[in-house]
Amino acid sequence: MVRRSLTGLLLILLVSTSVSVASPANNFSSSSVAQNPPVPPSQQQQQQQPAPPKPPVPVRTEILNFENWTVTCREFEQPKKRDCSAFLRVTRANTNQTLFTWTVGLDSTKGPTATINTPTSVLIEPGVELQLDKTPVRKVPYVTCSSGQCSATMPVDSILVRDMIAASSAELAFTAVNGSKLRFKFPINGFGKAYAALK
């Protein structure tokens, strides 16, 4: 009698154990389905949107040096065009740290434009002051600031081109956030040839 009861008890244990092992398998299959819920229609539309077009890659790049100016021209096939800009960089003599840059480029819609990039620790309202030799001071307004620089722009008209070609040096000033005005005098030789290379 004892042996029969023990045998029956073992059968009951085996049956109950097999059921408990099968339960996690059922849970696993249900959880795997939950990991891939249906995508809402709005997300499907976002996923189906085409990627933005890549910027055009120049097929030819030419770099020319004209004394203090560097001209870079890039030619593109699609669409077919040629973009050129003249670049001047002013650095601190002992550390080679960039103080500011001055770029003159040709815009197909707005004509020639000059952009002066300065550090961000400046007052926006005074803008940038630019003087070419003994000519009157020109005010260049800031138009944007990013995390690394502030940009002041102005159109390049025939009078500015004439003064830049005639001048051997320029003086640029901007106001720091503490109110002090920082002035820098630097050579701009070679602008006449650099500007001619832009066209």
MOMO-V892164 format. One record per helix or strand. SS is the DSSP state (alpha for helix, beta for strand). FROM is the first residue (numbers start at 0). LEN is the number of residues. If there is no record, write none. Layout:
SS:FROM:LEN + SS:FROM:LEN
This chain:
alpha:1:33 + alpha:40:8 + beta:59:7 + beta:68:8 + beta:80:11 + beta:97:10 + beta:110:8 + beta:121:1 + beta:127:5 + beta:137:3 + beta:141:4 + beta:149:6 + alpha:157:9 + beta:168:8 + beta:180:7 + alpha:190:8
